Amino acid sequence: MIRPLTWSAAALSFLIGANAAAQTAPPAVAPADPPFALVAAEDRLTLGGVFADADIVMQLVMAGLLIATVLSAVVWISHAVRRQPGRGLAGGLTLLSAVSAAGPLIGLFGSAYCMLMSFIGASNVRPAPSLSILAPGFAEATMSAMLGLLAAAIATVGHRHLKGKVFGFDTADDIAREPVQTAPRQARATA
């Protein structure tokens, strides 16, 4: 019984002493960071450069999301300015609903694909690449997610606006004046 106790006491005193020695050692001086310099104008990363440097899968994803964004805006505006909103509206609402549901998922797919390819590429290079080497891949992933959210936002707002226009819900007062049916289904069916 005494032997395990002395062994654990020695280990504990060693750990306490090592911790105290580590706290009293002078801090190591890290080398100073080099001053930041702005990249030359022709070498700067732009939105067009992000798209141009992307691989074909990412270009297709981003182009599809950009087309979906523009198409959603066109459908929304074209149906919103019509005097007869019911004509051809079902197809427009279906398109807007589909884009609002699928846009973020497609953007997330593009983002995950880009991050996967970036991490695979970074793991196959020694020494590990710096942030300035990895930043274009991160910009691609962020741009894909942003385009998916933008397409979904425009489609969702357009869908709700057109649906409200068709059903006449322009203000909250209109919704409050509608009677609420609280009877169970069976009672409504027999009535």
Secondary structure, DSSP 8 states (H G I E B T S, - for coil): -HHHHHHHHHHHHHHHHHHHHHHHS---------------GGG---HHHHHHHS-HHHHHHHHHHHHHHHHHHHHHHHHHS-S-TTTTHHHHHHHHHHHHHHHHHHHHHHHHHHHHHHHHHHHTSSS---HHHHHHHHHHHHHHHHHHHHHHHHHHHHHHHHHHHHHT--SHHHHHHS----S-HHHHHH-
